[in-house]
């Protein structure tokens, strides 16, 4: 009787560990899902980093000179200086 209890307990423990490996917290599926989420967040962070660099360069340009301000005003607001003629061409 005692000879059968130890292997039965070890087999039951093996089944529990396999169950945790395949279906529990930290399972193969769970790790794959978390890895996919991590990769998606890394891509989003990279896109945000590029946007931040672009905005930082634009802020730097705005602080350093009025040329950027004038260019933005001309393009976005249609600014025209005194004694200038505005010509709009369409394709």
ZADO-605320 format. One record per atom (N, C-alpha, C): residue in one letter; atom name; x, y, z. Coordinates in pm, whole numbers, plus 50000, padded with zeros to 5 digits. Layout:
N
<vokol r="A" a="CA" xx="X" yy="Y" zz="Z"/>
...
***
This chain:
91
<vokol r="X" a="N" xx="50083" yy="49880" zz="50000"/>
<vokol r="X" a="CA" xx="50000" yy="50000" zz="50000"/>
<vokol r="X" a="C" xx="50086" yy="50125" zz="50000"/>
<vokol r="X" a="N" xx="50189" yy="50129" zz="50086"/>
<vokol r="X" a="CA" xx="50278" yy="50244" zz="50096"/>
<vokol r="X" a="C" xx="50357" yy="50259" zz="49967"/>
<vokol r="X" a="N" xx="50386" yy="50147" zz="49901"/>
<vokol r="X" a="CA" xx="50462" yy="50151" zz="49777"/>
<vokol r="X" a="C" xx="50385" yy="50220" zz="49666"/>
<vokol r="X" a="N" xx="50252" yy="50223" zz="49675"/>
<vokol r="X" a="CA" xx="50170" yy="50283" zz="49570"/>
<vokol r="X" a="C" xx="50136" yy="50431" zz="49599"/>
<vokol r="X" a="N" xx="50147" yy="50475" zz="49723"/>
<vokol r="X" a="CA" xx="50108" yy="50611" zz="49759"/>
<vokol r="X" a="C" xx="50209" yy="50713" zz="49708"/>
<vokol r="X" a="N" xx="50336" yy="50686" zz="49723"/>
<vokol r="X" a="CA" xx="50439" yy="50781" zz="49681"/>
<vokol r="X" a="C" xx="50433" yy="50807" zz="49530"/>
<vokol r="X" a="N" xx="50428" yy="50704" zz="49446"/>
<vokol r="X" a="CA" xx="50418" yy="50733" zz="49302"/>
<vokol r="X" a="C" xx="50287" yy="50802" zz="49265"/>
<vokol r="X" a="N" xx="50180" yy="50770" zz="49334"/>
<vokol r="X" a="CA" xx="50052" yy="50835" zz="49306"/>
<vokol r="X" a="C" xx="50059" yy="50983" zz="49341"/>
<vokol r="X" a="N" xx="50121" yy="51017" zz="49453"/>
<vokol r="X" a="CA" xx="50137" yy="51157" zz="49491"/>
<vokol r="X" a="C" xx="50226" yy="51231" zz="49391"/>
<vokol r="X" a="N" xx="50333" yy="51169" zz="49349"/>
<vokol r="X" a="CA" xx="50423" yy="51231" zz="49252"/>
<vokol r="X" a="C" xx="50352" yy="51252" zz="49118"/>
<vokol r="X" a="N" xx="50272" yy="51155" zz="49078"/>
<vokol r="X" a="CA" xx="50197" yy="51167" zz="48953"/>
<vokol r="X" a="C" xx="50093" yy="51279" zz="48964"/>
<vokol r="X" a="N" xx="50025" yy="51289" zz="49078"/>
<vokol r="X" a="CA" xx="49926" yy="51396" zz="49098"/>
<vokol r="X" a="C" xx="49995" yy="51532" zz="49096"/>
<vokol r="X" a="N" xx="50111" yy="51543" zz="49158"/>
<vokol r="X" a="CA" xx="50187" yy="51667" zz="49157"/>
<vokol r="X" a="C" xx="50230" yy="51704" zz="49014"/>
<vokol r="X" a="N" xx="50269" yy="51603" zz="48939"/>
<vokol r="X" a="CA" xx="50307" yy="51626" zz="48799"/>
<vokol r="X" a="C" xx="50188" yy="51677" zz="48719"/>
<vokol r="X" a="N" xx="50070" yy="51622" zz="48741"/>
<vokol r="X" a="CA" xx="49949" yy="51668" zz="48672"/>
<vokol r="X" a="C" xx="49916" yy="51813" zz="48708"/>
<vokol r="X" a="N" xx="49929" yy="51848" zz="48835"/>
<vokol r="X" a="CA" xx="49901" yy="51985" zz="48879"/>
<vokol r="X" a="C" xx="49999" yy="52082" zz="48816"/>
<vokol r="X" a="N" xx="50127" yy="52045" zz="48814"/>
<vokol r="X" a="CA" xx="50228" yy="52132" zz="48754"/>
<vokol r="X" a="C" xx="50205" yy="52149" zz="48604"/>
<vokol r="X" a="N" xx="50167" yy="52042" zz="48537"/>
<vokol r="X" a="CA" xx="50137" yy="52053" zz="48394"/>
<vokol r="X" a="C" xx="50013" yy="52139" zz="48371"/>
<vokol r="X" a="N" xx="49915" yy="52126" zz="48456"/>
<vokol r="X" a="CA" xx="49796" yy="52210" zz="48445"/>
<vokol r="X" a="C" xx="49830" yy="52356" zz="48460"/>
<vokol r="X" a="N" xx="49916" yy="52388" zz="48555"/>
<vokol r="X" a="CA" xx="49961" yy="52527" zz="48572"/>
<vokol r="X" a="C" xx="50038" yy="52576" zz="48451"/>
<vokol r="X" a="N" xx="50121" yy="52489" zz="48396"/>
<vokol r="X" a="CA" xx="50202" yy="52527" zz="48281"/>
<vokol r="X" a="C" xx="50115" yy="52560" zz="48159"/>
<vokol r="X" a="N" xx="50011" yy="52485" zz="48136"/>
<vokol r="X" a="CA" xx="49931" yy="52504" zz="48015"/>
<vokol r="X" a="C" xx="49810" yy="52593" zz="48034"/>
<vokol r="X" a="N" xx="49753" yy="52598" zz="48156"/>
<vokol r="X" a="CA" xx="49627" yy="52670" zz="48174"/>
<vokol r="X" a="C" xx="49629" yy="52775" zz="48284"/>
<vokol r="X" a="N" xx="49724" yy="52776" zz="48372"/>
<vokol r="X" a="CA" xx="49723" yy="52866" zz="48488"/>
<vokol r="X" a="C" xx="49788" yy="53000" zz="48458"/>
<vokol r="X" a="N" xx="49807" yy="53077" zz="48566"/>
<vokol r="X" a="CA" xx="49874" yy="53205" zz="48554"/>
<vokol r="X" a="C" xx="50020" yy="53182" zz="48518"/>
<vokol r="X" a="N" xx="50070" yy="53255" zz="48418"/>
<vokol r="X" a="CA" xx="50206" yy="53235" zz="48371"/>
<vokol r="X" a="C" xx="50216" yy="53119" zz="48273"/>
<vokol r="X" a="N" xx="50103" yy="53078" zz="48217"/>
<vokol r="X" a="CA" xx="50103" yy="52967" zz="48123"/>
<vokol r="X" a="C" xx="50164" yy="53010" zz="47989"/>
<vokol r="X" a="N" xx="50178" yy="52915" zz="47901"/>
<vokol r="X" a="CA" xx="50236" yy="52942" zz="47770"/>
<vokol r="X" a="C" xx="50148" yy="53042" zz="47695"/>
<vokol r="X" a="N" xx="50018" yy="53024" zz="47700"/>
<vokol r="X" a="CA" xx="49925" yy="53117" zz="47634"/>
<vokol r="X" a="C" xx="49936" yy="53256" zz="47695"/>
<vokol r="X" a="N" xx="49940" yy="53264" zz="47825"/>
<vokol r="X" a="CA" xx="49948" yy="53391" zz="47896"/>
<vokol r="X" a="C" xx="50076" yy="53465" zz="47859"/>
<vokol r="X" a="N" xx="50187" yy="53395" zz="47855"/>
<vokol r="X" a="CA" xx="50314" yy="53457" zz="47820"/>
<vokol r="X" a="C" xx="50311" yy="53506" zz="47676"/>
<vokol r="X" a="N" xx="50253" yy="53429" zz="47585"/>
<vokol r="X" a="CA" xx="50244" yy="53471" zz="47445"/>
<vokol r="X" a="C" xx="50158" yy="53596" zz="47431"/>
<vokol r="X" a="N" xx="50048" yy="53603" zz="47504"/>
<vokol r="X" a="CA" xx="49960" yy="53720" zz="47500"/>
<vokol r="X" a="C" xx="50032" yy="53844" zz="47556"/>
<vokol r="X" a="N" xx="50100" yy="53828" zz="47666"/>
<vokol r="X" a="CA" xx="50171" yy="53940" zz="47727"/>
<vokol r="X" a="C" xx="50284" yy="53987" zz="47636"/>
<vokol r="X" a="N" xx="50351" yy="53894" zz="47569"/>
<vokol r="X" a="CA" xx="50457" yy="53930" zz="47475"/>
<vokol r="X" a="C" xx="50400" yy="54010" zz="47358"/>
<vokol r="X" a="N" xx="50284" yy="53969" zz="47307"/>
<vokol r="X" a="CA" xx="50221" yy="54043" zz="47198"/>
<vokol r="X" a="C" xx="50182" yy="54185" zz="47243"/>
<vokol r="X" a="N" xx="50127" yy="54196" zz="47363"/>
<vokol r="X" a="CA" xx="50092" yy="54328" zz="47417"/>
<vokol r="X" a="C" xx="50216" yy="54415" zz="47435"/>
<vokol r="X" a="N" xx="50324" yy="54356" zz="47481"/>
<vokol r="X" a="CA" xx="50449" yy="54430" zz="47499"/>
<vokol r="X" a="C" xx="50501" yy="54482" zz="47366"/>
<vokol r="X" a="N" xx="50497" yy="54399" zz="47263"/>
<vokol r="X" a="CA" xx="50543" yy="54443" zz="47131"/>
<vokol r="X" a="C" xx="50456" yy="54556" zz="47077"/>
<vokol r="X" a="N" xx="50324" yy="54549" zz="47098"/>
<vokol r="X" a="CA" xx="50235" yy="54656" zz="47053"/>
<vokol r="X" a="C" xx="50266" yy="54786" zz="47127"/>
<vokol r="X" a="N" xx="50291" yy="54777" zz="47256"/>
<vokol r="X" a="CA" xx="50324" yy="54897" zz="47334"/>
<vokol r="X" a="C" xx="50459" yy="54954" zz="47294"/>
<vokol r="X" a="N" xx="50554" yy="54869" zz="47258"/>
<vokol r="X" a="CA" xx="50684" yy="54918" zz="47211"/>
<vokol r="X" a="C" xx="50667" yy="54995" zz="47081"/>
<vokol r="X" a="N" xx="50582" yy="54944" zz="46990"/>
<vokol r="X" a="CA" xx="50556" yy="55016" zz="46864"/>
<vokol r="X" a="C" xx="50488" yy="55150" zz="46890"/>
<vokol r="X" a="N" xx="50392" yy="55151" zz="46982"/>
<vokol r="X" a="CA" xx="50323" yy="55276" zz="47016"/>
<vokol r="X" a="C" xx="50421" yy="55376" zz="47079"/>
<vokol r="X" a="N" xx="50510" yy="55327" zz="47164"/>
<vokol r="X" a="CA" xx="50610" yy="55414" zz="47226"/>
<vokol r="X" a="C" xx="50705" yy="55471" zz="47122"/>
<vokol r="X" a="N" xx="50743" yy="55389" zz="47025"/>
<vokol r="X" a="CA" xx="50833" yy="55437" zz="46920"/>
<vokol r="X" a="C" xx="50765" yy="55547" zz="46837"/>
<vokol r="X" a="N" xx="50637" yy="55528" zz="46804"/>
<vokol r="X" a="CA" xx="50563" yy="55630" zz="46728"/>
<vokol r="X" a="C" xx="50551" yy="55758" zz="46811"/>
<vokol r="X" a="N" xx="50524" yy="55745" zz="46939"/>
<vokol r="X" a="CA" xx="50514" yy="55863" zz="47026"/>
<vokol r="X" a="C" xx="50649" yy="55933" zz="47038"/>
<vokol r="X" a="N" xx="50756" yy="55855" zz="47042"/>
<vokol r="X" a="CA" xx="50890" yy="55913" zz="47050"/>
<vokol r="X" a="C" xx="50921" yy="55996" zz="46925"/>
<vokol r="X" a="N" xx="50883" yy="55945" zz="46809"/>
<vokol r="X" a="CA" xx="50905" yy="56018" zz="46684"/>
<vokol r="X" a="C" xx="50824" yy="56147" zz="46684"/>
<vokol r="X" a="N" xx="50697" yy="56139" zz="46727"/>
<vokol r="X" a="CA" xx="50613" yy="56259" zz="46736"/>
<vokol r="X" a="C" xx="50672" yy="56361" zz="46833"/>
<vokol r="X" a="N" xx="50721" yy="56314" zz="46945"/>
<vokol r="X" a="CA" xx="50781" yy="56404" zz="47044"/>
<vokol r="X" a="C" xx="50905" yy="56473" zz="46988"/>
<vokol r="X" a="N" xx="50986" yy="56400" zz="46914"/>
<vokol r="X" a="CA" xx="51105" yy="56460" zz="46854"/>
<vokol r="X" a="C" xx="51066" yy="56566" zz="46751"/>
<vokol r="X" a="N" xx="50964" yy="56536" zz="46672"/>
<vokol r="X" a="CA" xx="50918" yy="56633" zz="46572"/>
<vokol r="X" a="C" xx="50866" yy="56759" zz="46639"/>
<vokol r="X" a="N" xx="50785" yy="56742" zz="46744"/>
<vokol r="X" a="CA" xx="50731" yy="56857" zz="46816"/>
<vokol r="X" a="C" xx="50841" yy="56936" zz="46887"/>
<vokol r="X" a="N" xx="50940" yy="56867" zz="46942"/>
<vokol r="X" a="CA" xx="51051" yy="56937" zz="47008"/>
<vokol r="X" a="C" xx="51129" yy="57020" zz="46907"/>
<vokol r="X" a="N" xx="51150" yy="56967" zz="46788"/>
<vokol r="X" a="CA" xx="51220" yy="57043" zz="46684"/>
<vokol r="X" a="C" xx="51138" yy="57165" zz="46643"/>
<vokol r="X" a="N" xx="51007" yy="57148" zz="46634"/>
<vokol r="X" a="CA" xx="50921" yy="57261" zz="46598"/>
<vokol r="X" a="C" xx="50923" yy="57368" zz="46706"/>
<vokol r="X" a="N" xx="50920" yy="57328" zz="46833"/>
<vokol r="X" a="CA" xx="50927" yy="57424" zz="46944"/>
<vokol r="X" a="C" xx="51061" yy="57496" zz="46941"/>
<vokol r="X" a="N" xx="51168" yy="57423" zz="46916"/>
<vokol r="X" a="CA" xx="51301" yy="57484" zz="46908"/>
<vokol r="X" a="C" xx="51305" yy="57588" zz="46797"/>
<vokol r="X" a="N" xx="51247" yy="57554" zz="46681"/>
<vokol r="X" a="CA" xx="51243" yy="57649" zz="46570"/>
<vokol r="X" a="C" xx="51161" yy="57772" zz="46605"/>
<vokol r="X" a="N" xx="51050" yy="57752" zz="46674"/>
<vokol r="X" a="CA" xx="50965" yy="57866" zz="46712"/>
<vokol r="X" a="C" xx="51035" yy="57956" zz="46813"/>
<vokol r="X" a="N" xx="51113" yy="57900" zz="46901"/>
<vokol r="X" a="CA" xx="51184" yy="57980" zz="47000"/>
<vokol r="X" a="C" xx="51302" yy="58055" zz="46940"/>
<vokol r="X" a="N" xx="51366" yy="57997" zz="46839"/>
<vokol r="X" a="CA" xx="51489" yy="58055" zz="46786"/>
<vokol r="X" a="C" xx="51465" yy="58166" zz="46685"/>
<vokol r="X" a="N" xx="51361" yy="58160" zz="46609"/>
<vokol r="X" a="CA" xx="51347" yy="58262" zz="46506"/>
<vokol r="X" a="C" xx="51203" yy="58286" zz="46467"/>
<vokol r="X" a="N" xx="51183" yy="58399" zz="46405"/>
<vokol r="X" a="CA" xx="51049" yy="58436" zz="46361"/>
<vokol r="X" a="C" xx="51018" yy="58382" zz="46222"/>
<vokol r="X" a="N" xx="51118" yy="58326" zz="46154"/>
<vokol r="X" a="CA" xx="51094" yy="58274" zz="46021"/>
<vokol r="X" a="C" xx="50990" yy="58162" zz="46023"/>
<vokol r="X" a="N" xx="50998" yy="58076" zz="46123"/>
<vokol r="X" a="CA" xx="50903" yy="57966" zz="46134"/>
<vokol r="X" a="C" xx="50763" yy="58020" zz="46162"/>
<vokol r="X" a="N" xx="50754" yy="58121" zz="46246"/>
<vokol r="X" a="CA" xx="50624" yy="58181" zz="46278"/>
<vokol r="X" a="C" xx="50564" yy="58243" zz="46151"/>
<vokol r="X" a="N" xx="50648" yy="58313" zz="46077"/>
<vokol r="X" a="CA" xx="50600" yy="58375" zz="45953"/>
<vokol r="X" a="C" xx="50556" yy="58269" zz="45853"/>
<vokol r="X" a="N" xx="50633" yy="58163" zz="45840"/>
<vokol r="X" a="CA" xx="50598" yy="58055" zz="45747"/>
<vokol r="X" a="C" xx="50465" yy="57990" zz="45784"/>
<vokol r="X" a="N" xx="50447" yy="57963" zz="45915"/>
<vokol r="X" a="CA" xx="50320" yy="57905" zz="45960"/>
<vokol r="X" a="C" xx="50204" yy="58000" zz="45934"/>
<vokol r="X" a="N" xx="50225" yy="58129" zz="45961"/>
<vokol r="X" a="CA" xx="50118" yy="58226" zz="45940"/>
<vokol r="X" a="C" xx="50083" yy="58235" zz="45792"/>
<vokol r="X" a="N" xx="50182" yy="58230" zz="45705"/>
<vokol r="X" a="CA" xx="50155" yy="58236" zz="45562"/>
<vokol r="X" a="C" xx="50079" yy="58112" zz="45513"/>
<vokol r="X" a="N" xx="50124" yy="57994" zz="45557"/>
<vokol r="X" a="CA" xx="50063" yy="57871" zz="45509"/>
<vokol r="X" a="C" xx="49926" yy="57844" zz="45570"/>
<vokol r="X" a="N" xx="49914" yy="57862" zz="45701"/>
<vokol r="X" a="CA" xx="49792" yy="57822" zz="45770"/>
<vokol r="X" a="C" xx="49689" yy="57934" zz="45778"/>
<vokol r="X" a="N" xx="49734" yy="58059" zz="45786"/>
<vokol r="X" a="CA" xx="49641" yy="58170" zz="45806"/>
<vokol r="X" a="C" xx="49630" yy="58262" zz="45685"/>
<vokol r="X" a="N" xx="49714" yy="58239" zz="45585"/>
<vokol r="X" a="CA" xx="49708" yy="58322" zz="45465"/>
<vokol r="X" a="C" xx="49763" yy="58462" zz="45486"/>
<vokol r="X" a="N" xx="49866" yy="58476" zz="45567"/>
<vokol r="X" a="CA" xx="49923" yy="58607" zz="45596"/>
<vokol r="X" a="C" xx="49986" yy="58667" zz="45470"/>
<vokol r="X" a="N" xx="49962" yy="58796" zz="45450"/>
<vokol r="X" a="CA" xx="50021" yy="58870" zz="45339"/>
<vokol r="X" a="C" xx="50080" yy="58998" zz="45398"/>
<vokol r="X" a="N" xx="50206" yy="59025" zz="45365"/>
<vokol r="X" a="CA" xx="50270" yy="59148" zz="45413"/>
<vokol r="X" a="C" xx="50221" yy="59267" zz="45332"/>
<vokol r="X" a="N" xx="50252" yy="59385" zz="45383"/>
<vokol r="X" a="CA" xx="50216" yy="59507" zz="45313"/>
<vokol r="X" a="C" xx="50290" yy="59511" zz="45179"/>
<vokol r="X" a="N" xx="50222" yy="59558" zz="45077"/>
<vokol r="X" a="CA" xx="50276" yy="59571" zz="44942"/>
<vokol r="X" a="C" xx="50306" yy="59436" zz="44876"/>
<vokol r="X" a="N" xx="50243" yy="59329" zz="44922"/>
<vokol r="X" a="CA" xx="50255" yy="59198" zz="44859"/>
<vokol r="X" a="C" xx="50124" yy="59165" zz="44790"/>
<vokol r="X" a="N" xx="50133" yy="59086" zz="44687"/>
<vokol r="X" a="CA" xx="50012" yy="59042" zz="44616"/>
<vokol r="X" a="C" xx="49999" yy="58892" zz="44638"/>
<vokol r="X" a="N" xx="49883" yy="58849" zz="44682"/>
<vokol r="X" a="CA" xx="49855" yy="58709" zz="44708"/>
<vokol r="X" a="C" xx="49808" yy="58644" zz="44581"/>
<vokol r="X" a="N" xx="49878" yy="58539" zz="44538"/>
<vokol r="X" a="CA" xx="49840" yy="58465" zz="44417"/>
<vokol r="X" a="C" xx="49822" yy="58320" zz="44458"/>
<vokol r="X" a="N" xx="49705" yy="58266" zz="44425"/>
<vokol r="X" a="CA" xx="49676" yy="58126" zz="44459"/>
<vokol r="X" a="C" xx="49662" yy="58048" zz="44330"/>
<vokol r="X" a="N" xx="49736" yy="57940" zz="44318"/>
<vokol r="X" a="CA" xx="49732" yy="57859" zz="44197"/>
<vokol r="X" a="C" xx="49673" yy="57725" zz="44233"/>
<vokol r="X" a="N" xx="49586" yy="57676" zz="44148"/>
<vokol r="X" a="CA" xx="49527" yy="57544" zz="44171"/>
<vokol r="X" a="C" xx="49571" yy="57449" zz="44061"/>
<vokol r="X" a="N" xx="49576" yy="57324" zz="44092"/>
<vokol r="X" a="CA" xx="49620" yy="57223" zz="43995"/>
<vokol r="X" a="C" xx="49508" yy="57176" zz="43911"/>
***
